[in-house]
Amino acid sequence: MSKGKIQGIYHEKLEYKKKIEDEWQNFLKKDTYLISNEKQQLINIINQSAKIPRISWFYFNTRKRFKIIKSDLTRLEEIISNYNNIFIQKRLKE
């Protein structure tokens, strides 16, 4: 895979990550319960965005940056999966 193509894919994945994080922050501002359909949509988008193409070891720094994006998206997926439990606990405390 050429270096230019890898850089294009990297920027695309980075934009997806920013878009997903922005959507999640906008949802958090609503302070509502996360319904199952929205939760599944967000998780599907994250899973699609986290897929990384095979990259040669010669591009080690690029591989590292892709792995950082993937780990951030995985962390966000865990937060989304546990959001309803945290939301309910927060509401019960109030």
TORDREN-895663 format. One line per 3 residues: number of its first residue (from 1); for each residue x, z, y of N, C-alpha, C. Coordinates in pm, 1 decimal. Example, Ala and Ser with C-alpha at 12.3 -4.5 7.8 and 13.67 -1.06 7.14 Angstrom:
// residues 2
1> 1319.0/780.0/-569.0/1230.0/780.0/-450.0/1320.0/780.0/-330.0 ~ 1285.0/708.0/-225.0/1367.0/714.0/-106.0/1290.0/787.0/3.0
This chain:
// residues 94
1> 85.3/0.0/-116.2/0.0/0.0/0.0/90.6/0.0/123.4 ~ 58.4/-83.5/219.2/143.5/-95.0/337.6/126.5/25.2/429.7 ~ 227.1/46.6/510.3/226.6/161.2/601.3/114.4/150.0/704.0
4> 88.7/29.1/752.6/-19.4/9.2/848.9/-155.9/41.5/791.8 ~ -177.8/1.0/666.9/-305.4/30.0/601.4/-321.7/180.2/579.4 ~ -213.8/247.0/541.4/-218.2/392.2/521.1/-251.1/463.1/651.7
7> -190.0/419.2/761.2/-217.6/481.1/890.9/-362.2/458.5/932.5 ~ -415.5/340.2/903.4/-555.9/312.8/934.7/-648.8/404.1/857.1 ~ -620.5/421.9/730.2/-702.2/510.4/646.7/-691.3/654.0/696.3
10> -569.9/694.4/734.9/-549.9/830.4/784.9/-634.7/855.3/909.4 ~ -632.3/761.5/1004.0/-711.3/779.4/1126.5/-860.9/780.3/1096.5 ~ -902.3/699.6/999.2/-1041.8/697.9/959.2/-1083.0/833.3/901.7
13> -1001.3/889.3/813.2/-1030.7/1019.8/752.5/-1031.2/1130.3/858.6 ~ -939.4/1120.2/953.4/-932.3/1220.1/1060.4/-1058.1/1215.4/1147.5 ~ -1108.1/1093.8/1174.9/-1231.9/1080.4/1252.5/-1350.4/1137.3/1175.9
16> -1358.6/1110.6/1044.3/-1465.0/1167.3/962.4/-1460.5/1319.8/966.7 ~ -1340.9/1374.6/956.4/-1325.2/1520.4/958.2/-1375.5/1577.3/1090.2 ~ -1336.6/1516.2/1200.9/-1381.3/1563.7/1332.6/-1532.2/1551.8/1346.4
19> -1588.8/1440.5/1297.3/-1733.3/1419.7/1304.7/-1807.4/1527.2/1225.7 ~ -1760.7/1555.1/1105.9/-1824.7/1656.3/1021.6/-1814.9/1793.5/1085.9 ~ -1697.4/1827.0/1139.5/-1681.3/1957.3/1204.4/-1771.3/1968.9/1327.2
22> -1785.5/1860.8/1404.2/-1874.3/1862.6/1520.6/-2020.3/1881.0/1479.5 ~ -2061.5/1808.7/1373.7/-2198.4/1824.2/1324.2/-2223.9/1967.9/1278.6 ~ -2126.0/2027.5/1212.9/-2141.1/2164.8/1164.3/-2149.9/2262.0/1281.8
25> -2067.8/2242.7/1383.2/-2073.1/2330.0/1500.6/-2207.5/2316.3/1572.4 ~ -2259.6/2194.9/1581.0/-2391.4/2174.5/1642.2/-2500.0/2243.4/1561.3 ~ -2488.5/2239.7/1429.5/-2585.6/2309.2/1344.9/-2577.5/2459.8/1366.0
28> -2455.9/2512.7/1376.1/-2440.4/2657.4/1394.6/-2502.6/2704.6/1525.5 ~ -2502.5/2620.3/1626.7/-2563.5/2655.3/1755.2/-2714.2/2672.5/1743.3 ~ -2776.0/2603.0/1647.1/-2920.5/2614.1/1626.4/-2958.9/2749.9/1570.5
31> -2868.1/2813.6/1497.9/-2891.4/2944.6/1437.7/-3015.6/2944.8/1348.6 ~ -3020.2/2849.4/1256.0/-3131.6/2838.9/1162.9/-3081.4/2838.6/1019.5 ~ -3175.7/2846.0/929.0/-3147.3/2842.7/785.4/-3110.7/2700.2/745.4
34> -3014.2/2685.2/657.0/-2969.6/2553.8/610.8/-3052.5/2512.6/489.1 ~ -3135.4/2409.4/507.6/-3219.0/2365.6/396.1/-3135.1/2287.9/295.2 ~ -3186.8/2279.9/175.7/-3112.7/2222.5/63.7/-3072.7/2076.5/87.6
37> -3162.4/1996.6/145.1/-3132.5/1854.8/167.8/-3015.7/1837.2/264.0 ~ -3017.3/1910.3/373.7/-2908.1/1900.4/471.2/-2777.0/1948.5/409.7 ~ -2786.1/2055.9/335.4/-2667.9/2110.7/270.3/-2607.1/2007.7/175.4
40> -2690.7/1943.9/95.0/-2643.0/1844.2/-0.6/-2585.5/1722.5/71.3 ~ -2647.8/1681.1/182.0/-2595.9/1567.9/258.7/-2457.8/1598.8/314.2 ~ -2441.9/1715.8/372.4/-2312.3/1754.1/428.0/-2205.2/1759.9/319.4
43> -2239.6/1817.2/206.6/-2142.3/1827.9/97.5/-2105.9/1689.8/43.4 ~ -2203.4/1599.8/33.6/-2173.5/1463.1/-11.7/-2081.7/1391.1/86.7 ~ -2106.9/1406.2/215.5/-2021.6/1343.4/316.6/-1880.2/1399.5/308.2
46> -1869.7/1529.8/289.8/-1737.5/1592.3/278.5/-1665.1/1540.4/155.1 ~ -1735.2/1531.9/42.9/-1671.5/1483.0/-79.9/-1624.2/1338.4/-65.4 ~ -1702.3/1255.6/0.8/-1662.0/1117.4/23.5/-1541.9/1109.7/117.2
49> -1542.0/1194.1/218.4/-1432.3/1192.8/316.2/-1304.3/1251.8/258.4 ~ -1317.2/1338.6/160.2/-1199.8/1405.1/104.4/-1125.9/1319.0/2.7 ~ -1185.0/1207.6/-37.6/-1117.7/1119.5/-132.9/-999.5/1053.6/-64.5
52> -884.7/1066.3/-126.7/-760.9/1016.2/-68.2/-704.3/907.5/-159.2 ~ -662.6/795.1/-101.7/-604.6/689.9/-185.1/-468.0/731.3/-238.2 ~ -427.0/667.2/-345.3/-293.9/694.3/-398.9/-189.2/639.3/-303.3
55> -92.7/724.3/-272.0/12.6/686.1/-178.6/147.4/713.5/-244.5 ~ 236.4/622.0/-227.2/369.5/634.6/-285.0/440.7/757.6/-228.8 ~ 532.0/813.0/-307.2/609.4/929.3/-263.5/698.7/897.0/-143.8
58> 721.3/769.9/-117.7/803.1/732.1/-3.3/737.8/773.8/128.5 ~ 607.5/787.6/124.2/533.6/828.4/243.6/495.5/976.3/232.7 ~ 592.5/1060.7/208.6/568.4/1202.1/183.3/495.6/1269.9/299.7
61> 538.1/1244.1/422.7/474.7/1308.6/538.8/328.0/1268.9/551.0 ~ 299.3/1144.0/523.1/160.7/1098.1/529.1/77.9/1164.6/419.9 ~ 134.3/1175.9/300.4/64.6/1245.5/190.9/33.0/1388.2/230.8
64> 128.1/1451.9/296.9/109.9/1590.3/339.3/-5.0/1600.9/439.7 ~ -11.9/1506.8/534.3/-119.9/1508.6/633.5/-255.7/1484.9/567.8 ~ -260.7/1394.9/468.9/-385.8/1372.4/396.3/-428.6/1498.7/322.3
67> -333.4/1568.5/262.9/-366.3/1690.9/189.4/-417.4/1799.8/283.2 ~ -365.0/1804.4/406.2/-413.9/1901.5/504.3/-559.5/1872.1/537.9 ~ -591.7/1744.7/559.7/-730.3/1707.0/587.9/-819.5/1744.2/469.8
70> -773.5/1713.5/349.7/-853.0/1743.8/229.5/-875.9/1893.5/215.2 ~ -773.7/1974.7/240.4/-791.0/2119.8/227.5/-885.5/2173.3/334.9 ~ -878.4/2118.6/456.5/-971.4/2160.0/562.6/-1115.3/2126.5/524.2
73> -1135.8/2008.3/468.6/-1270.3/1968.5/427.5/-1320.4/2053.0/310.8 ~ -1232.8/2088.6/220.1/-1270.9/2175.0/108.1/-1310.9/2313.2/158.3 ~ -1236.4/2364.6/254.2/-1269.5/2494.0/313.7/-1405.5/2488.1/383.2
76> -1431.7/2378.3/455.2/-1559.5/2361.7/522.6/-1673.4/2351.7/420.6 ~ -1648.2/2286.3/308.3/-1749.1/2276.5/202.9/-1785.2/2414.6/148.4 ~ -1686.7/2500.9/130.9/-1712.7/2637.4/84.4/-1794.8/2715.1/186.9
79> -1763.2/2697.1/313.7/-1838.0/2765.6/419.4/-1983.2/2720.0/418.5 ~ -2004.4/2589.3/405.3/-2140.7/2535.7/402.8/-2215.4/2586.3/279.9 ~ -2149.7/2591.3/166.1/-2214.6/2638.1/43.7/-2257.3/2784.0/54.3
82> -2180.7/2864.6/124.0/-2210.4/3007.4/136.3/-2285.5/3042.9/263.9 ~ -2319.0/2945.4/344.4/-2379.8/2971.9/475.1/-2511.3/3048.7/464.6 ~ -2599.5/3006.8/373.8/-2730.5/3071.5/365.2/-2718.6/3219.7/329.5
85> -2628.7/3253.5/240.6/-2609.8/3394.2/205.1/-2562.4/3474.2/325.9 ~ -2468.2/3420.1/397.7/-2416.4/3487.9/516.9/-2525.1/3497.8/623.4 ~ -2603.7/3391.3/640.4/-2711.2/3390.1/738.9/-2815.1/3497.0/707.6
88> -2853.3/3507.1/581.4/-2953.1/3606.7/541.5/-2899.8/3747.7/562.4 ~ -2775.6/3772.7/525.1/-2716.9/3905.4/545.6/-2711.6/3941.0/693.6 ~ -2678.0/3844.1/776.6/-2671.1/3868.2/921.2/-2809.3/3902.0/976.9
91> -2912.4/3830.6/929.7/-3048.7/3855.7/975.8/-3099.6/3992.3/927.8 ~ -3062.3/4033.2/808.1/-3105.6/4163.0/757.3/-3041.5/4277.0/836.8 ~ -2920.1/4257.9/883.8/-2854.6/4360.4/965.6/-2922.3/4376.1/1100.0
94> -2977.1/4267.0/1151.3/-3044.7/4271.8/1281.4/-3179.0/4332.6/1264.3
